[in-house]
Amino acid sequence: MRWLVASLLVVALALAAHALLRVDFNLGAPAGPDRLIEAIDIQVRPGPLDIARARSILQVRPDDGRAYRVLASKAVVDGDAERARALYAIAVRRSPRDRPTREALSDVAFAAGNVEAGFDQLDVLFRVAPTLREPLLHLVIPYLGDDRVQAALVSRLAGDPPWRAAIVPMLLDPSAPPSAALGLLERLSRRTQLSAGEADARITLLRRSGQDEEARQLWLAGISVTSHGDDALLFDGGFEHPEVTGEYGWRAAPPPGVAILSDGDDPAEGLQALAIDFSGRAIQSPGLTQNLALGPGAYRFSFAVDNATDAQRPFAWRLSCNHPHEPLLSMPLAAAAAHGWINLQARFTVPVGCPGQTLHLDFLARSIAEQQLSGRLRLDAIHISRH
């Protein structure tokens, strides 16, 4: 008798182990709800075997919404819309985080022209499956010109969902219609305060669309009033606010061998100047620029310079239109032999059709030997005024 009990126990354990291996370790034919669903989901559309598998899942796990989703997709294939809606409703109630269910419901909603319902499903998808945010938003962005799409997206963004930051790179993508992307951000700004990334994206999009003056005013509105300085056309020409950077502030991108820093030792005006130190390496440009938004007309450009470098060739301020790219001004700085502050000025004209410009400091060296620099260049009291 004992040997019979022992034999039965061994057989029972073997059967249990075999079942566990099939369910938990993907050995043999699919078994268990999870493996059966995996086998179903690799199919393009559910076939008779998949329907049988879904029903077998419901026999052992009647609350598995994924199985109802499979039955609903078969109803869609069969053209039974009412049955499909009923089954999808059960599926989403019982498995609210199931990605294929949400994807299917969004497809159904958008296909029926129900944009609001479609975005309800996308909102959930973006929350439960962060990896889907970028590819699905890429599909949405080209349709931003549709007022229904824009309104629905703004409504979700205004609720500050965890995927809100993902919209910024999408709006800046070349595939996004600039006017529609701007419209969405303007609409969103009326509902809630824009994040720093969204505000920067709005300014960038305004520049891309040739609305440089509006972009600059928007940028100025976002910084401290005390940082504006007294020059409305060029920001911080006295270098008194090095903490302020951005689209229309000074942008410093020094190459290796160059350091750009504030200098409070005997400035030309105010409390400090800008110092550019060179350590003897060859350079092509010091890496100092500022975007401008000057309207058509005649201007005067003035500045102070203290050139204590060993440069064989001059530095020069260069101003050019952005679109189309054409030079407006090339003003050499004082030669290296002249130490101490020197005030210089020049005149230039901005033509019609040049809404945005770039001012940058250049170095007019031609050979590697001439590009090797040591010493310090100081700048201060930069002003642009209408002439």
C-alpha positions in Angstrom: 0.0 0.0 0.0 2.8 2.4 0.9 4.5 1.9 -2.5 1.2 2.7 -4.2 0.7 5.9 -2.3 4.3 6.9 -2.9 3.9 6.2 -6.6 0.7 8.2 -6.8 2.5 11.1 -5.0 5.4 11.0 -7.5 3.0 11.1 -10.4 1.1 14.0 -8.9 4.3 16.0 -8.3 5.5 15.2 -11.8 2.2 16.4 -13.3 2.3 19.6 -11.2 5.9 20.3 -12.1 5.1 19.8 -15.8 2.1 22.2 -15.5 4.3 24.8 -13.7 7.0 24.5 -16.3 4.4 25.0 -19.1 2.9 28.0 -17.4 5.9 29.7 -15.8 8.8 28.8 -18.0 7.4 28.8 -21.5 8.0 25.1 -22.1 5.8 23.2 -24.5 2.4 24.3 -25.9 0.9 27.5 -24.3 -0.8 26.9 -21.0 -2.1 29.3 -18.4 -3.8 32.6 -19.1 -0.6 34.7 -19.5 1.0 32.4 -22.0 -2.2 31.9 -23.9 -2.6 35.7 -24.2 1.0 36.0 -25.4 0.2 33.4 -28.1 -2.9 35.3 -29.1 -1.3 38.7 -29.2 1.4 37.8 -31.7 -1.4 37.2 -34.3 -2.4 39.9 -36.7 -6.1 39.2 -36.0 -7.7 36.6 -33.8 -8.6 33.2 -35.5 -10.7 30.3 -34.3 -7.9 28.9 -32.2 -7.4 32.3 -30.5 -11.1 32.6 -29.7 -11.0 29.1 -28.2 -8.0 30.1 -26.1 -9.7 33.2 -24.9 -12.8 31.2 -23.8 -10.5 28.7 -22.0 -8.9 31.6 -20.1 -12.4 32.8 -18.9 -13.1 29.3 -17.7 -10.2 29.4 -15.2 -10.1 33.2 -14.8 -13.5 34.7 -15.5 -12.4 38.3 -14.5 -9.5 38.4 -17.1 -10.3 41.5 -19.2 -7.7 40.5 -21.8 -9.8 37.6 -22.8 -12.8 39.8 -23.3 -10.6 42.1 -25.4 -9.8 39.2 -27.7 -13.5 38.4 -28.1 -14.2 42.1 -28.7 -11.6 42.2 -31.5 -13.2 39.2 -33.1 -16.6 41.0 -32.9 -15.0 44.0 -34.7 -13.7 41.6 -37.5 -17.2 40.1 -37.8 -18.8 43.6 -38.1 -20.8 43.3 -34.8 -20.1 46.8 -33.5 -22.6 46.6 -30.6 -21.2 43.3 -29.3 -17.6 44.7 -29.7 -18.5 47.8 -27.6 -20.1 45.7 -24.9 -17.1 43.4 -24.7 -14.5 46.2 -24.8 -16.4 47.9 -21.9 -16.0 44.7 -19.9 -12.4 44.4 -20.9 -11.4 47.9 -19.8 -13.2 47.5 -16.5 -11.5 44.3 -15.6 -8.0 45.1 -17.0 -7.7 48.9 -17.1 -3.9 48.8 -17.6 -3.9 46.4 -20.5 -2.1 48.2 -23.4 -3.7 46.4 -26.3 -7.2 47.1 -24.9 -6.4 50.8 -24.7 -4.8 50.9 -28.1 -7.8 49.2 -29.6 -10.3 51.6 -27.9 -8.3 54.6 -29.1 -8.3 53.2 -32.7 -12.1 52.6 -32.5 -12.7 56.1 -31.1 -10.5 58.0 -33.7 -12.0 55.9 -36.5 -15.4 57.0 -35.4 -14.3 60.6 -35.3 -14.7 60.7 -31.5 -11.5 62.7 -30.7 -12.3 63.2 -27.1 -12.7 59.5 -26.4 -9.5 58.8 -28.4 -7.5 61.1 -26.2 -9.0 59.6 -23.1 -7.4 56.3 -24.1 -4.1 57.9 -25.2 -3.9 59.7 -21.8 -4.1 56.3 -20.0 -1.7 54.7 -22.5 0.9 57.5 -21.9 0.6 56.9 -18.1 0.8 53.1 -18.1 3.2 52.7 -21.0 5.7 55.6 -21.1 7.6 54.1 -24.0 4.5 54.7 -26.2 4.5 58.5 -25.6 7.0 59.4 -28.3 5.8 57.2 -31.1 2.1 58.0 -30.5 2.7 61.7 -30.2 4.6 61.6 -33.4 1.4 60.3 -35.0 -0.7 63.0 -33.4 1.4 66.1 -34.1 0.8 66.3 -37.9 -2.9 66.7 -37.1 -2.5 69.7 -34.8 -4.1 71.9 -37.4 -7.4 70.1 -36.6 -9.1 72.3 -34.0 -10.7 69.2 -32.3 -7.3 67.5 -31.9 -5.7 70.7 -30.6 -8.5 71.4 -28.1 -8.5 67.8 -26.8 -4.7 67.8 -26.4 -4.7 71.1 -24.6 -7.4 69.9 -22.3 -5.3 67.0 -21.2 -2.1 69.0 -21.0 -3.8 71.6 -18.8 -4.4 68.9 -16.2 -0.6 68.5 -15.9 -0.3 64.8 -16.7 3.0 63.0 -16.1 3.6 62.9 -19.8 3.2 66.6 -20.4 7.0 67.2 -20.8 7.0 64.8 -23.8 5.1 67.3 -25.9 7.9 69.8 -26.2 10.3 67.9 -28.4 7.3 66.8 -30.5 6.4 70.5 -31.1 9.9 71.3 -32.1 10.2 68.4 -34.5 10.3 69.5 -38.2 7.2 67.4 -38.9 5.1 69.7 -36.6 3.3 72.5 -38.4 4.8 75.6 -36.8 1.6 77.7 -36.8 -0.4 74.8 -35.3 2.3 74.2 -32.7 2.3 77.8 -31.8 -1.5 77.8 -31.6 -1.4 74.9 -29.2 1.1 76.6 -26.8 -0.8 79.9 -27.0 -4.0 78.0 -26.2 -2.4 76.2 -23.4 -1.0 79.4 -21.9 -4.6 80.7 -21.5 -5.4 77.6 -19.5 -2.3 77.2 -17.3 1.2 78.6 -16.8 3.6 77.2 -19.4 6.6 75.3 -18.1 10.1 76.6 -18.8 10.5 74.1 -21.6 7.2 75.0 -23.2 7.9 78.8 -22.9 11.3 78.2 -24.6 9.7 76.1 -27.3 7.2 78.9 -28.0 10.0 81.4 -28.4 11.9 79.0 -30.7 8.8 78.5 -32.8 8.2 82.2 -33.1 11.7 82.7 -34.3 11.3 79.9 -36.9 8.2 81.5 -38.2 9.9 84.9 -38.6 8.2 86.5 -35.6 11.5 87.5 -33.9 10.2 90.7 -32.3 7.3 88.9 -30.6 9.7 86.1 -29.6 12.1 88.6 -28.0 9.3 90.4 -26.1 8.1 87.1 -24.8 11.6 86.2 -23.7 12.0 89.6 -21.9 8.7 89.1 -20.2 10.0 85.9 -18.7 13.0 87.4 -16.9 13.4 89.8 -14.0 12.5 93.4 -14.8 15.7 94.6 -13.0 17.7 92.5 -15.5 16.4 94.3 -18.6 18.9 97.1 -18.6 18.5 100.5 -20.3 19.0 99.3 -23.9 15.8 98.0 -25.5 17.5 96.7 -28.6 20.4 94.7 -27.2 20.3 92.8 -23.9 22.8 93.6 -21.1 25.4 95.4 -23.1 27.2 96.1 -19.9 27.4 92.5 -18.8 25.9 93.3 -15.4 23.6 90.2 -15.4 25.7 87.1 -16.3 23.1 84.9 -14.6 20.6 85.6 -17.3 21.0 83.4 -20.4 18.6 82.1 -23.0 17.3 82.8 -26.5 18.0 86.6 -26.5 20.6 86.9 -23.8 24.4 86.5 -24.3 25.3 83.0 -25.2 28.8 81.9 -24.4 30.2 78.7 -25.9 34.0 79.1 -25.6 36.2 76.5 -27.4 39.0 74.7 -25.6 41.7 77.2 -24.5 39.2 80.0 -23.9 37.5 81.2 -20.7 34.6 83.7 -20.6 34.0 85.3 -17.2 32.8 88.5 -15.5 35.4 91.1 -14.6 34.8 93.7 -12.0 38.2 95.3 -12.2 37.9 98.8 -13.7 35.0 98.3 -16.1 34.3 100.9 -18.8 30.9 101.5 -17.3 28.7 100.0 -14.6 30.0 97.5 -12.1 31.6 94.9 -14.3 32.8 94.0 -17.8 33.2 90.8 -19.7 36.7 89.2 -19.9 37.8 86.6 -22.4 41.0 84.8 -21.5 43.1 82.9 -24.0 45.6 80.3 -23.0 47.8 80.0 -26.1 45.7 77.4 -28.1 44.6 78.0 -31.7 41.0 79.2 -31.9 38.7 80.3 -34.7 36.1 82.2 -32.7 35.8 83.1 -29.0 32.2 81.8 -28.9 30.2 84.8 -27.9 26.8 85.6 -29.6 23.4 87.2 -29.0 20.2 87.0 -31.0 18.5 90.3 -32.0 15.2 91.3 -33.3 15.8 94.7 -35.0 13.2 96.2 -37.3 14.1 97.7 -40.7 16.0 101.0 -40.4 19.4 102.6 -39.7 21.3 102.0 -36.4 24.4 102.9 -34.6 26.5 100.2 -32.8 28.9 101.3 -30.1 31.1 99.5 -27.6 34.3 99.7 -25.4 37.2 97.3 -25.8 40.4 96.6 -23.9 42.6 94.3 -26.0 45.5 92.9 -24.0 46.1 89.9 -26.1 49.0 88.9 -28.4 46.7 88.6 -31.4 48.4 89.1 -34.8 45.0 89.6 -36.5 42.0 91.7 -35.3 38.8 90.6 -33.5 35.6 91.8 -35.1 31.9 92.2 -34.2 29.8 90.8 -37.0 26.1 91.2 -37.4 24.1 89.2 -40.0 20.5 88.5 -41.0 19.3 85.0 -40.1 16.8 84.5 -42.9 18.2 85.0 -45.5 21.7 84.8 -44.1 23.5 88.0 -45.2 26.0 90.3 -43.5 25.0 93.6 -42.1 28.1 94.7 -40.2 31.7 93.7 -39.7 33.4 96.0 -37.2 37.1 95.3 -36.2 38.0 95.8 -32.6 41.1 97.8 -31.5 44.4 96.2 -32.2 46.3 94.4 -29.5 49.0 97.1 -29.2 46.4 99.5 -27.8 45.9 98.7 -24.1 43.2 100.3 -22.0 39.6 101.0 -22.8 38.9 102.3 -26.3 35.4 103.4 -27.5 34.4 102.6 -31.0 31.2 102.9 -33.1 29.8 102.0 -36.5 26.6 102.4 -38.4 24.6 99.8 -40.2 21.2 99.3 -41.8 18.7 96.5 -41.4 16.7 95.9 -44.6 13.1 94.8 -45.0 12.7 91.1 -44.8 15.3 90.6 -42.1 13.2 90.1 -38.9 16.0 88.4 -36.9 19.7 88.9 -36.6 22.7 87.4 -34.9 25.6 89.4 -33.4 28.7 87.4 -32.8 32.4 88.1 -31.9 34.7 86.7 -34.6 38.5 86.4 -34.9 39.9 87.2 -38.3 42.9 84.9 -38.2 43.7 83.0 -41.4 46.4 80.5 -40.5 47.0 78.1 -37.5 49.9 80.2 -36.4 47.7 83.4 -36.4 44.9 81.6 -34.5 47.2 80.9 -31.5 46.2 83.4 -28.8 47.3 84.4 -25.3 46.2 87.2 -23.0 42.9 88.8 -22.1 40.2 90.7 -24.2 37.7 92.8 -22.3 34.4 94.1 -23.6 31.9 96.5 -22.1 29.3 99.3 -22.8 27.8 97.7 -25.9 24.8 99.6 -27.2 22.6 99.6 -30.3 20.5 102.7 -31.0 18.4 103.9 -33.9 20.2 106.4 -36.0 
